[in-house]
């Protein structure tokens, strides 16, 4: 009996050894996959981190292009790009430019214009000094691959950016998604812009045109789509599917309302001073209202009747959320924004909570010199004209109707700090 038990125990010991061997072999088969997954995951994570940093470097460099005074890769551009890396957690990088020879270690290459892809066939922006190309490359350490002699993996990421040149008409910058509003509807009339246009709506019908509309501009970018079969004449053909831009006036700080003013508008001629108008004010037919310089905080609306005139130099009209400016047929607006201070260049501003449409009618002597900022509202231009040295439109939706002959100039020489549209409108090209 003892011999039989001994044989049975010996057999069990042999089977246990086989299970261990099978387990070890199975583990050896699975372990490389686990190791590979960990290292690939680390590689992808580091690649994404570097891509975000090189995007920031390209954007920072593009913002400085205008300060380079025509000198490619100027010091300010190079410094801004490298500082963007530092702000994104990459320090101690070696900076080189103009497709210089490769170096080892973490390297930031900044080219103005782009040249790494060799020709315009590889990069349509090749050699264009309005664009900045940034390439970030360097080794990243491995974990388990280090056991088989693969100590590092080399990663290289690339980005291109530019600043939208002299853009002064923006729509839908607060809603760039595919479900966003229609950015621009051209029913007729003529709009002539001595600048670029950015329709930032991401919808398939971001730009809609009808026969009889004429639109002149130096550049026309559309984030979403447009059907050119609907008519309309363009001096610069709209380019669809371009990257979205950030709202160039989102940096503004809204003025603070005070106690309600007791000033009223009578018949004939009236002069108003800056203040908080809790119920807005109306200009009846034939009335002239002159605004002294300052900020007018308006909780209601401003309605300018037929043949009435609204005049003001150095003024900002800020609508707090329950009103808008409405210029009726035959009315005249001759308004000029401040030339200095925190609201320099800002003429008409509706709070982001205000979706009331602003309507412009007028005559050939009308003047809107400054930025019209309606981040959540529609601007409808009917029979209005515009003689201002500069105008900026940053609105949710723009509708141009038959009878309009509206001009947008871009002479900012009267402004101490230049255009209120800041360089935050730099966008990634690749």
VOFIFI-51871 format. One record per residue (C-alpha): residue number from 1; residue in one letter; x, y, z. Coordinates in nm, 2 decimals. Example, Ala and Ser with C-alpha at 12.3 -4.5 7.8 and 13.67 -1.06 7.14 Angstrom:
2
{pos:1&code:a&east:1.23&north:-0.45&up:0.78}
{pos:2&code:s&east:1.37&north:-0.11&up:0.71}
//
This chain:
430
{pos:1&code:x&east:0.00&north:0.00&up:0.00}
{pos:2&code:x&east:0.28&north:0.24&up:0.09}
{pos:3&code:x&east:0.44&north:0.18&up:-0.25}
{pos:4&code:x&east:0.12&north:0.26&up:-0.43}
{pos:5&code:x&east:0.08&north:0.59&up:-0.24}
{pos:6&code:x&east:0.44&north:0.68&up:-0.31}
{pos:7&code:x&east:0.38&north:0.63&up:-0.68}
{pos:8&code:x&east:0.06&north:0.84&up:-0.67}
{pos:9&code:x&east:0.24&north:1.13&up:-0.49}
{pos:10&code:x&east:0.52&north:1.11&up:-0.74}
{pos:11&code:x&east:0.28&north:1.14&up:-1.03}
{pos:12&code:x&east:0.11&north:1.44&up:-0.87}
{pos:13&code:x&east:0.45&north:1.61&up:-0.83}
{pos:14&code:x&east:0.53&north:1.55&up:-1.20}
{pos:15&code:x&east:0.19&north:1.71&up:-1.30}
{pos:16&code:x&east:0.25&north:2.01&up:-1.08}
{pos:17&code:x&east:0.59&north:2.07&up:-1.25}
{pos:18&code:x&east:0.42&north:2.05&up:-1.59}
{pos:19&code:x&east:0.17&north:2.31&up:-1.48}
{pos:20&code:x&east:0.44&north:2.55&up:-1.37}
{pos:21&code:x&east:0.63&north:2.50&up:-1.70}
{pos:22&code:x&east:0.32&north:2.57&up:-1.90}
{pos:23&code:x&east:0.24&north:2.87&up:-1.69}
{pos:24&code:x&east:0.59&north:3.01&up:-1.74}
{pos:25&code:x&east:0.58&north:2.95&up:-2.11}
{pos:26&code:x&east:0.24&north:3.12&up:-2.13}
{pos:27&code:x&east:0.37&north:3.42&up:-1.93}
{pos:28&code:x&east:0.67&north:3.45&up:-2.16}
{pos:29&code:x&east:0.43&north:3.46&up:-2.46}
{pos:30&code:x&east:0.20&north:3.72&up:-2.31}
{pos:31&code:x&east:0.47&north:3.94&up:-2.14}
{pos:32&code:x&east:0.61&north:4.09&up:-2.47}
{pos:33&code:x&east:0.26&north:4.20&up:-2.56}
{pos:34&code:x&east:0.21&north:4.37&up:-2.22}
{pos:35&code:x&east:0.56&north:4.53&up:-2.24}
{pos:36&code:x&east:0.49&north:4.65&up:-2.60}
{pos:37&code:x&east:0.15&north:4.80&up:-2.49}
{pos:38&code:x&east:0.31&north:4.99&up:-2.21}
{pos:39&code:x&east:0.59&north:5.13&up:-2.42}
{pos:40&code:x&east:0.35&north:5.21&up:-2.71}
{pos:41&code:x&east:0.12&north:5.39&up:-2.47}
{pos:42&code:x&east:0.41&north:5.59&up:-2.33}
{pos:43&code:x&east:0.52&north:5.68&up:-2.69}
{pos:44&code:x&east:0.17&north:5.80&up:-2.78}
{pos:45&code:x&east:0.14&north:6.00&up:-2.47}
{pos:46&code:x&east:0.47&north:6.18&up:-2.52}
{pos:47&code:x&east:0.39&north:6.23&up:-2.89}
{pos:48&code:x&east:0.07&north:6.41&up:-2.80}
{pos:49&code:x&east:0.24&north:6.62&up:-2.54}
{pos:50&code:x&east:0.51&north:6.72&up:-2.78}
{pos:51&code:x&east:0.24&north:6.80&up:-3.05}
{pos:52&code:x&east:0.06&north:7.03&up:-2.82}
{pos:53&code:x&east:0.38&north:7.21&up:-2.73}
{pos:54&code:x&east:0.49&north:7.25&up:-3.09}
{pos:55&code:x&east:0.15&north:7.38&up:-3.19}
{pos:56&code:x&east:0.19&north:7.65&up:-2.92}
{pos:57&code:x&east:0.54&north:7.73&up:-3.05}
{pos:58&code:x&east:0.42&north:7.78&up:-3.40}
{pos:59&code:x&east:0.13&north:8.00&up:-3.29}
{pos:60&code:x&east:0.36&north:8.21&up:-3.07}
{pos:61&code:x&east:0.61&north:8.25&up:-3.35}
{pos:62&code:x&east:0.33&north:8.35&up:-3.59}
{pos:63&code:x&east:0.21&north:8.62&up:-3.36}
{pos:64&code:x&east:0.55&north:8.78&up:-3.38}
{pos:65&code:x&east:0.58&north:8.78&up:-3.76}
{pos:66&code:x&east:0.44&north:9.13&up:-3.78}
{pos:67&code:x&east:0.71&north:9.26&up:-3.54}
{pos:68&code:x&east:0.99&north:9.12&up:-3.75}
{pos:69&code:x&east:0.97&north:9.41&up:-4.00}
{pos:70&code:x&east:1.03&north:9.17&up:-4.29}
{pos:71&code:x&east:1.33&north:8.99&up:-4.13}
{pos:72&code:x&east:1.28&north:8.61&up:-4.15}
{pos:73&code:x&east:1.32&north:8.43&up:-3.82}
{pos:74&code:x&east:1.38&north:8.75&up:-3.62}
{pos:75&code:x&east:1.49&north:8.72&up:-3.26}
{pos:76&code:x&east:1.15&north:8.80&up:-3.12}
{pos:77&code:x&east:0.99&north:8.52&up:-3.32}
{pos:78&code:x&east:1.25&north:8.27&up:-3.21}
{pos:79&code:x&east:1.23&north:8.37&up:-2.85}
{pos:80&code:x&east:0.85&north:8.36&up:-2.85}
{pos:81&code:x&east:0.85&north:8.01&up:-2.99}
{pos:82&code:x&east:1.10&north:7.87&up:-2.74}
{pos:83&code:x&east:0.92&north:8.04&up:-2.45}
{pos:84&code:x&east:0.60&north:7.86&up:-2.56}
{pos:85&code:x&east:0.79&north:7.53&up:-2.52}
{pos:86&code:x&east:0.89&north:7.63&up:-2.17}
{pos:87&code:x&east:0.53&north:7.71&up:-2.08}
{pos:88&code:x&east:0.43&north:7.37&up:-2.20}
{pos:89&code:x&east:0.69&north:7.19&up:-1.98}
{pos:90&code:x&east:0.98&north:7.15&up:-2.22}
{pos:91&code:x&east:1.30&north:7.32&up:-2.10}
{pos:92&code:x&east:1.65&north:7.31&up:-2.21}
{pos:93&code:x&east:1.58&north:7.26&up:-2.58}
{pos:94&code:x&east:1.83&north:7.34&up:-2.85}
{pos:95&code:x&east:1.70&north:7.60&up:-3.09}
{pos:96&code:x&east:1.79&north:7.60&up:-3.46}
{pos:97&code:x&east:1.64&north:7.75&up:-3.77}
{pos:98&code:x&east:1.61&north:7.75&up:-4.15}
{pos:99&code:x&east:1.63&north:7.37&up:-4.18}
{pos:100&code:x&east:1.98&north:7.36&up:-4.03}
{pos:101&code:x&east:2.16&north:7.03&up:-3.99}
{pos:102&code:x&east:2.03&north:6.78&up:-3.74}
{pos:103&code:x&east:2.15&north:6.79&up:-3.38}
{pos:104&code:x&east:2.10&north:6.54&up:-3.09}
{pos:105&code:x&east:1.88&north:6.59&up:-2.79}
{pos:106&code:x&east:1.56&north:6.78&up:-2.76}
{pos:107&code:x&east:1.55&north:7.02&up:-3.05}
{pos:108&code:x&east:1.31&north:7.30&up:-3.16}
{pos:109&code:x&east:1.34&north:7.40&up:-3.52}
{pos:110&code:x&east:1.17&north:7.72&up:-3.62}
{pos:111&code:x&east:1.14&north:7.81&up:-3.99}
{pos:112&code:x&east:0.99&north:8.13&up:-4.13}
{pos:113&code:x&east:0.88&north:8.05&up:-4.40}
{pos:114&code:x&east:0.84&north:7.67&up:-4.38}
{pos:115&code:x&east:1.10&north:7.47&up:-4.56}
{pos:116&code:x&east:1.13&north:7.12&up:-4.41}
{pos:117&code:x&east:0.91&north:6.95&up:-4.67}
{pos:118&code:x&east:1.13&north:7.07&up:-4.95}
{pos:119&code:x&east:0.90&north:7.23&up:-5.20}
{pos:120&code:x&east:0.55&north:7.36&up:-5.26}
{pos:121&code:x&east:0.44&north:7.02&up:-5.38}
{pos:122&code:x&east:0.50&north:6.89&up:-5.03}
{pos:123&code:x&east:0.39&north:7.20&up:-4.85}
{pos:124&code:x&east:0.17&north:7.47&up:-5.02}
{pos:125&code:x&east:0.31&north:7.72&up:-4.77}
{pos:126&code:x&east:0.67&north:7.64&up:-4.85}
{pos:127&code:x&east:0.89&north:7.96&up:-4.83}
{pos:128&code:x&east:0.59&north:8.18&up:-4.74}
{pos:129&code:x&east:0.72&north:8.43&up:-4.48}
{pos:130&code:x&east:0.37&north:8.48&up:-4.34}
{pos:131&code:x&east:0.39&north:8.13&up:-4.20}
{pos:132&code:x&east:0.59&north:7.98&up:-3.92}
{pos:133&code:x&east:0.69&north:7.62&up:-3.91}
{pos:134&code:x&east:0.79&north:7.46&up:-3.58}
{pos:135&code:x&east:0.94&north:7.11&up:-3.55}
{pos:136&code:x&east:1.01&north:6.95&up:-3.21}
{pos:137&code:x&east:1.22&north:6.64&up:-3.20}
{pos:138&code:x&east:1.40&north:6.44&up:-2.94}
{pos:139&code:x&east:1.43&north:6.10&up:-2.77}
{pos:140&code:x&east:1.19&north:5.96&up:-2.52}
{pos:141&code:x&east:1.29&north:5.69&up:-2.28}
{pos:142&code:x&east:1.14&north:5.34&up:-2.29}
{pos:143&code:x&east:1.05&north:5.12&up:-2.00}
{pos:144&code:x&east:1.06&north:4.75&up:-2.07}
{pos:145&code:x&east:1.21&north:4.78&up:-2.42}
{pos:146&code:x&east:1.51&north:4.90&up:-2.24}
{pos:147&code:x&east:1.57&north:4.53&up:-2.14}
{pos:148&code:x&east:1.63&north:4.43&up:-2.50}
{pos:149&code:x&east:1.86&north:4.72&up:-2.58}
{pos:150&code:x&east:1.61&north:4.98&up:-2.71}
{pos:151&code:x&east:1.68&north:5.26&up:-2.46}
{pos:152&code:x&east:1.50&north:5.55&up:-2.64}
{pos:153&code:x&east:1.26&north:5.62&up:-2.92}
{pos:154&code:x&east:1.30&north:5.93&up:-3.13}
{pos:155&code:x&east:0.99&north:6.14&up:-3.18}
{pos:156&code:x&east:0.94&north:6.43&up:-3.42}
{pos:157&code:x&east:0.63&north:6.65&up:-3.45}
{pos:158&code:x&east:0.55&north:6.94&up:-3.67}
{pos:159&code:x&east:0.31&north:7.24&up:-3.69}
{pos:160&code:x&east:0.26&north:7.55&up:-3.90}
{pos:161&code:x&east:0.07&north:7.86&up:-3.81}
{pos:162&code:x&east:-0.01&north:8.21&up:-3.94}
{pos:163&code:x&east:-0.18&north:8.52&up:-3.83}
{pos:164&code:x&east:-0.49&north:8.59&up:-4.04}
{pos:165&code:x&east:-0.37&north:8.91&up:-4.23}
{pos:166&code:x&east:-0.58&north:9.22&up:-4.17}
{pos:167&code:x&east:-0.90&north:9.05&up:-4.09}
{pos:168&code:x&east:-1.17&north:9.29&up:-3.98}
{pos:169&code:x&east:-1.49&north:9.09&up:-4.03}
{pos:170&code:x&east:-1.56&north:8.79&up:-3.81}
{pos:171&code:x&east:-1.88&north:8.59&up:-3.77}
{pos:172&code:x&east:-1.97&north:8.30&up:-3.53}
{pos:173&code:x&east:-1.64&north:8.30&up:-3.34}
{pos:174&code:x&east:-1.83&north:8.19&up:-3.03}
{pos:175&code:x&east:-1.98&north:7.88&up:-3.20}
{pos:176&code:x&east:-1.75&north:7.72&up:-3.45}
{pos:177&code:x&east:-1.91&north:7.37&up:-3.43}
{pos:178&code:x&east:-2.10&north:7.20&up:-3.71}
{pos:179&code:x&east:-2.43&north:7.28&up:-3.53}
{pos:180&code:x&east:-2.33&north:7.65&up:-3.52}
{pos:181&code:x&east:-2.54&north:7.92&up:-3.68}
{pos:182&code:x&east:-2.53&north:8.04&up:-4.03}
{pos:183&code:x&east:-2.24&north:8.29&up:-4.03}
{pos:184&code:x&east:-2.31&north:8.50&up:-4.33}
{pos:185&code:x&east:-2.63&north:8.54&up:-4.55}
{pos:186&code:x&east:-2.59&north:8.75&up:-4.86}
{pos:187&code:x&east:-2.94&north:8.83&up:-5.00}
{pos:188&code:x&east:-2.82&north:9.12&up:-5.22}
{pos:189&code:x&east:-2.65&north:9.46&up:-5.20}
{pos:190&code:x&east:-2.28&north:9.52&up:-5.19}
{pos:191&code:x&east:-2.03&north:9.49&up:-4.91}
{pos:192&code:x&east:-1.67&north:9.61&up:-4.98}
{pos:193&code:x&east:-1.41&north:9.51&up:-4.72}
{pos:194&code:x&east:-1.05&north:9.64&up:-4.75}
{pos:195&code:x&east:-0.95&north:9.35&up:-4.53}
{pos:196&code:x&east:-1.00&north:8.97&up:-4.48}
{pos:197&code:x&east:-1.32&north:8.80&up:-4.38}
{pos:198&code:x&east:-1.36&north:8.50&up:-4.14}
{pos:199&code:x&east:-1.69&north:8.32&up:-4.13}
{pos:200&code:x&east:-1.62&north:8.10&up:-3.83}
{pos:201&code:x&east:-1.94&north:7.89&up:-3.83}
{pos:202&code:x&east:-1.87&north:7.52&up:-3.87}
{pos:203&code:x&east:-2.21&north:7.44&up:-4.03}
{pos:204&code:x&east:-2.24&north:7.31&up:-4.38}
{pos:205&code:x&east:-2.43&north:7.63&up:-4.47}
{pos:206&code:x&east:-2.19&north:7.87&up:-4.29}
{pos:207&code:x&east:-2.20&north:8.10&up:-4.60}
{pos:208&code:x&east:-2.52&north:8.13&up:-4.80}
{pos:209&code:x&east:-2.54&north:8.36&up:-5.11}
{pos:210&code:x&east:-2.81&north:8.46&up:-5.34}
{pos:211&code:x&east:-2.79&north:8.61&up:-5.69}
{pos:212&code:x&east:-2.74&north:8.99&up:-5.68}
{pos:213&code:x&east:-2.51&north:9.00&up:-5.39}
{pos:214&code:x&east:-2.16&north:9.15&up:-5.44}
{pos:215&code:x&east:-1.88&north:9.09&up:-5.18}
{pos:216&code:x&east:-1.54&north:9.24&up:-5.22}
{pos:217&code:x&east:-1.26&north:9.15&up:-4.98}
{pos:218&code:x&east:-0.89&north:9.08&up:-4.97}
{pos:219&code:x&east:-0.95&north:8.73&up:-4.83}
{pos:220&code:x&east:-1.26&north:8.52&up:-4.75}
{pos:221&code:x&east:-1.22&north:8.22&up:-4.52}
{pos:222&code:x&east:-1.51&north:7.99&up:-4.42}
{pos:223&code:x&east:-1.47&north:7.74&up:-4.14}
{pos:224&code:x&east:-1.77&north:7.55&up:-4.25}
{pos:225&code:x&east:-1.92&north:7.50&up:-4.60}
{pos:226&code:x&east:-2.07&north:7.70&up:-4.89}
{pos:227&code:x&east:-2.26&north:7.62&up:-5.20}
{pos:228&code:x&east:-2.13&north:7.84&up:-5.48}
{pos:229&code:x&east:-2.42&north:7.75&up:-5.71}
{pos:230&code:x&east:-2.65&north:8.00&up:-5.53}
{pos:231&code:x&east:-2.50&north:8.31&up:-5.70}
{pos:232&code:x&east:-2.32&north:8.61&up:-5.57}
{pos:233&code:x&east:-2.01&north:8.78&up:-5.70}
{pos:234&code:x&east:-1.68&north:8.77&up:-5.50}
{pos:235&code:x&east:-1.35&north:8.95&up:-5.56}
{pos:236&code:x&east:-1.19&north:8.68&up:-5.35}
{pos:237&code:x&east:-1.33&north:8.33&up:-5.38}
{pos:238&code:x&east:-1.44&north:8.20&up:-5.04}
{pos:239&code:x&east:-1.22&north:7.91&up:-4.92}
{pos:240&code:x&east:-1.41&north:7.66&up:-4.71}
{pos:241&code:x&east:-1.30&north:7.41&up:-4.44}
{pos:242&code:x&east:-1.03&north:7.64&up:-4.30}
{pos:243&code:x&east:-0.93&north:7.61&up:-3.93}
{pos:244&code:x&east:-1.14&north:7.80&up:-3.68}
{pos:245&code:x&east:-1.01&north:8.11&up:-3.51}
{pos:246&code:x&east:-1.06&north:8.24&up:-3.15}
{pos:247&code:x&east:-1.28&north:8.54&up:-3.09}
{pos:248&code:x&east:-1.04&north:8.84&up:-3.13}
{pos:249&code:x&east:-1.23&north:9.06&up:-2.89}
{pos:250&code:x&east:-1.30&north:8.81&up:-2.62}
{pos:251&code:x&east:-1.03&north:8.97&up:-2.40}
{pos:252&code:x&east:-1.24&north:9.29&up:-2.34}
{pos:253&code:x&east:-1.37&north:9.36&up:-1.99}
{pos:254&code:x&east:-1.72&north:9.49&up:-1.98}
{pos:255&code:x&east:-1.78&north:9.84&up:-1.82}
{pos:256&code:x&east:-1.97&north:9.85&up:-1.49}
{pos:257&code:x&east:-2.31&north:10.00&up:-1.48}
{pos:258&code:x&east:-2.38&north:10.29&up:-1.24}
{pos:259&code:x&east:-2.70&north:10.44&up:-1.11}
{pos:260&code:x&east:-2.97&north:10.52&up:-1.37}
{pos:261&code:x&east:-2.92&north:10.86&up:-1.54}
{pos:262&code:x&east:-3.21&north:11.11&up:-1.55}
{pos:263&code:x&east:-3.11&north:11.24&up:-1.89}
{pos:264&code:x&east:-3.38&north:11.24&up:-2.15}
{pos:265&code:x&east:-3.41&north:11.29&up:-2.53}
{pos:266&code:x&east:-3.65&north:11.57&up:-2.64}
{pos:267&code:x&east:-3.74&north:11.70&up:-2.98}
{pos:268&code:x&east:-3.50&north:11.90&up:-3.19}
{pos:269&code:x&east:-3.14&north:11.88&up:-3.07}
{pos:270&code:x&east:-3.02&north:11.71&up:-2.75}
{pos:271&code:x&east:-2.68&north:11.66&up:-2.60}
{pos:272&code:x&east:-2.62&north:11.36&up:-2.37}
{pos:273&code:x&east:-2.33&north:11.27&up:-2.14}
{pos:274&code:x&east:-2.20&north:10.93&up:-2.06}
{pos:275&code:x&east:-2.40&north:10.73&up:-1.80}
{pos:276&code:x&east:-2.63&north:10.44&up:-1.75}
{pos:277&code:x&east:-2.95&north:10.46&up:-1.94}
{pos:278&code:x&east:-3.18&north:10.20&up:-1.78}
{pos:279&code:x&east:-3.46&north:10.23&up:-2.03}
{pos:280&code:x&east:-3.25&north:10.32&up:-2.34}
{pos:281&code:x&east:-3.37&north:10.62&up:-2.55}
{pos:282&code:x&east:-3.55&north:10.69&up:-2.87}
{pos:283&code:x&east:-3.48&north:10.95&up:-3.14}
{pos:284&code:x&east:-3.80&north:11.05&up:-3.31}
{pos:285&code:x&east:-3.81&north:11.16&up:-3.67}
{pos:286&code:x&east:-3.61&north:11.48&up:-3.73}
{pos:287&code:x&east:-3.44&north:11.46&up:-3.39}
{pos:288&code:x&east:-3.06&north:11.50&up:-3.35}
{pos:289&code:x&east:-2.88&north:11.36&up:-3.05}
{pos:290&code:x&east:-2.51&north:11.44&up:-2.98}
{pos:291&code:x&east:-2.32&north:11.22&up:-2.75}
{pos:292&code:x&east:-2.03&north:11.37&up:-2.56}
{pos:293&code:x&east:-1.72&north:11.15&up:-2.53}
{pos:294&code:x&east:-1.75&north:10.85&up:-2.29}
{pos:295&code:x&east:-1.91&north:10.51&up:-2.22}
{pos:296&code:x&east:-2.29&north:10.48&up:-2.26}
{pos:297&code:x&east:-2.42&north:10.18&up:-2.07}
{pos:298&code:x&east:-2.76&north:10.10&up:-2.21}
{pos:299&code:x&east:-3.00&north:9.85&up:-2.05}
{pos:300&code:x&east:-3.28&north:9.91&up:-2.30}
{pos:301&code:x&east:-3.25&north:9.98&up:-2.68}
{pos:302&code:x&east:-3.17&north:10.28&up:-2.89}
{pos:303&code:x&east:-3.41&north:10.34&up:-3.17}
{pos:304&code:x&east:-3.32&north:10.60&up:-3.43}
{pos:305&code:x&east:-3.62&north:10.71&up:-3.63}
{pos:306&code:x&east:-3.65&north:10.82&up:-3.99}
{pos:307&code:x&east:-3.45&north:11.13&up:-4.07}
{pos:308&code:x&east:-3.31&north:11.13&up:-3.71}
{pos:309&code:x&east:-2.94&north:11.17&up:-3.65}
{pos:310&code:x&east:-2.71&north:11.01&up:-3.38}
{pos:311&code:x&east:-2.37&north:11.18&up:-3.35}
{pos:312&code:x&east:-2.08&north:11.11&up:-3.12}
{pos:313&code:x&east:-1.70&north:11.11&up:-3.12}
{pos:314&code:x&east:-1.50&north:10.91&up:-2.86}
{pos:315&code:x&east:-1.80&north:10.71&up:-2.76}
{pos:316&code:x&east:-1.87&north:10.34&up:-2.67}
{pos:317&code:x&east:-2.23&north:10.22&up:-2.66}
{pos:318&code:x&east:-2.25&north:9.91&up:-2.44}
{pos:319&code:x&east:-2.58&north:9.72&up:-2.43}
{pos:320&code:x&east:-2.61&north:9.51&up:-2.12}
{pos:321&code:x&east:-2.83&north:9.23&up:-2.24}
{pos:322&code:x&east:-3.18&north:9.36&up:-2.31}
{pos:323&code:x&east:-3.15&north:9.60&up:-2.61}
{pos:324&code:x&east:-2.98&north:9.69&up:-2.93}
{pos:325&code:x&east:-2.92&north:9.98&up:-3.17}
{pos:326&code:x&east:-3.18&north:10.01&up:-3.45}
{pos:327&code:x&east:-3.12&north:10.26&up:-3.73}
{pos:328&code:x&east:-3.44&north:10.30&up:-3.93}
{pos:329&code:x&east:-3.47&north:10.39&up:-4.29}
{pos:330&code:x&east:-3.35&north:10.74&up:-4.37}
{pos:331&code:x&east:-3.17&north:10.78&up:-4.03}
{pos:332&code:x&east:-2.80&north:10.88&up:-3.99}
{pos:333&code:x&east:-2.54&north:10.75&up:-3.75}
{pos:334&code:x&east:-2.21&north:10.94&up:-3.73}
{pos:335&code:x&east:-2.03&north:10.76&up:-3.45}
{pos:336&code:x&east:-1.65&north:10.74&up:-3.37}
{pos:337&code:x&east:-1.50&north:10.51&up:-3.11}
{pos:338&code:x&east:-1.24&north:10.62&up:-2.85}
{pos:339&code:x&east:-0.88&north:10.64&up:-2.97}
{pos:340&code:x&east:-0.72&north:10.54&up:-2.64}
{pos:341&code:x&east:-0.80&north:10.36&up:-2.31}
{pos:342&code:x&east:-0.93&north:10.01&up:-2.24}
{pos:343&code:x&east:-1.21&north:10.06&up:-2.49}
{pos:344&code:x&east:-1.00&north:10.21&up:-2.77}
{pos:345&code:x&east:-1.16&north:10.12&up:-3.10}
{pos:346&code:x&east:-1.47&north:9.97&up:-2.95}
{pos:347&code:x&east:-1.78&north:10.15&up:-3.08}
{pos:348&code:x&east:-2.09&north:9.93&up:-3.02}
{pos:349&code:x&east:-2.09&north:9.62&up:-2.79}
{pos:350&code:x&east:-2.37&north:9.39&up:-2.69}
{pos:351&code:x&east:-2.31&north:9.17&up:-2.39}
{pos:352&code:x&east:-2.27&north:8.80&up:-2.47}
{pos:353&code:x&east:-2.61&north:8.74&up:-2.30}
{pos:354&code:x&east:-2.77&north:8.98&up:-2.55}
{pos:355&code:x&east:-2.91&north:8.82&up:-2.86}
{pos:356&code:x&east:-3.11&north:9.12&up:-2.99}
{pos:357&code:x&east:-3.04&north:9.18&up:-3.35}
{pos:358&code:x&east:-2.88&north:9.52&up:-3.45}
{pos:359&code:x&east:-3.04&north:9.67&up:-3.76}
{pos:360&code:x&east:-2.86&north:9.92&up:-3.99}
{pos:361&code:x&east:-3.04&north:10.15&up:-4.23}
{pos:362&code:x&east:-2.90&north:10.48&up:-4.33}
{pos:363&code:x&east:-2.77&north:10.71&up:-4.60}
{pos:364&code:x&east:-2.45&north:10.79&up:-4.78}
{pos:365&code:x&east:-2.32&north:11.01&up:-4.49}
{pos:366&code:x&east:-2.35&north:10.74&up:-4.22}
{pos:367&code:x&east:-2.03&north:10.66&up:-4.04}
{pos:368&code:x&east:-1.95&north:10.38&up:-3.79}
{pos:369&code:x&east:-1.58&north:10.41&up:-3.70}
{pos:370&code:x&east:-1.49&north:10.14&up:-3.46}
{pos:371&code:x&east:-1.57&north:9.78&up:-3.37}
{pos:372&code:x&east:-1.92&north:9.65&up:-3.37}
{pos:373&code:x&east:-1.91&north:9.35&up:-3.13}
{pos:374&code:x&east:-2.22&north:9.13&up:-3.11}
{pos:375&code:x&east:-2.09&north:8.79&up:-3.00}
{pos:376&code:x&east:-2.44&north:8.64&up:-2.96}
{pos:377&code:x&east:-2.64&north:8.86&up:-3.19}
{pos:378&code:x&east:-2.72&north:8.92&up:-3.56}
{pos:379&code:x&east:-2.63&north:9.22&up:-3.76}
{pos:380&code:x&east:-2.86&north:9.31&up:-4.04}
{pos:381&code:x&east:-2.75&north:9.57&up:-4.29}
{pos:382&code:x&east:-3.03&north:9.70&up:-4.51}
{pos:383&code:x&east:-2.98&north:10.03&up:-4.69}
{pos:384&code:x&east:-2.68&north:10.15&up:-4.49}
{pos:385&code:x&east:-2.36&north:10.30&up:-4.61}
{pos:386&code:x&east:-2.04&north:10.37&up:-4.42}
{pos:387&code:x&east:-1.77&north:10.64&up:-4.47}
{pos:388&code:x&east:-1.55&north:10.55&up:-4.17}
{pos:389&code:x&east:-1.17&north:10.52&up:-4.18}
{pos:390&code:x&east:-1.20&north:10.18&up:-4.02}
{pos:391&code:x&east:-1.47&north:9.94&up:-3.91}
{pos:392&code:x&east:-1.45&north:9.60&up:-3.75}
{pos:393&code:x&east:-1.75&north:9.37&up:-3.74}
{pos:394&code:x&east:-1.73&north:9.08&up:-3.49}
{pos:395&code:x&east:-2.09&north:8.94&up:-3.49}
{pos:396&code:x&east:-2.27&north:8.61&up:-3.45}
{pos:397&code:x&east:-2.45&north:8.63&up:-3.78}
{pos:398&code:x&east:-2.43&north:8.89&up:-4.07}
{pos:399&code:x&east:-2.72&north:8.94&up:-4.31}
{pos:400&code:x&east:-2.67&north:9.18&up:-4.61}
{pos:401&code:x&east:-2.99&north:9.27&up:-4.79}
{pos:402&code:x&east:-3.06&north:9.44&up:-5.12}
{pos:403&code:x&east:-3.00&north:9.81&up:-5.11}
{pos:404&code:x&east:-2.70&north:9.80&up:-4.88}
{pos:405&code:x&east:-2.37&north:9.96&up:-5.00}
{pos:406&code:x&east:-2.15&north:9.91&up:-4.70}
{pos:407&code:x&east:-1.78&north:9.98&up:-4.69}
{pos:408&code:x&east:-1.53&north:9.85&up:-4.44}
{pos:409&code:x&east:-1.20&north:10.03&up:-4.44}
{pos:410&code:x&east:-0.89&north:9.94&up:-4.23}
{pos:411&code:x&east:-0.70&north:10.26&up:-4.16}
{pos:412&code:x&east:-0.62&north:10.24&up:-3.79}
{pos:413&code:x&east:-0.38&north:10.53&up:-3.78}
{pos:414&code:x&east:-0.61&north:10.73&up:-3.54}
{pos:415&code:x&east:-0.58&north:10.46&up:-3.27}
{pos:416&code:x&east:-0.29&north:10.49&up:-3.02}
{pos:417&code:x&east:-0.26&north:10.11&up:-2.99}
{pos:418&code:x&east:-0.36&north:10.01&up:-3.34}
{pos:419&code:x&east:-0.65&north:9.78&up:-3.42}
{pos:420&code:x&east:-0.83&north:9.63&up:-3.12}
{pos:421&code:x&east:-0.82&north:9.30&up:-3.30}
{pos:422&code:x&east:-0.52&north:9.14&up:-3.13}
{pos:423&code:x&east:-0.29&north:8.87&up:-3.24}
{pos:424&code:x&east:-0.49&north:8.60&up:-3.07}
{pos:425&code:x&east:-0.63&north:8.53&up:-3.42}
{pos:426&code:x&east:-0.32&north:8.33&up:-3.51}
{pos:427&code:x&east:-0.44&north:7.99&up:-3.64}
{pos:428&code:x&east:-0.28&north:7.66&up:-3.72}
{pos:429&code:x&east:-0.24&north:7.58&up:-4.09}
{pos:430&code:x&east:-0.11&north:7.23&up:-4.04}
//
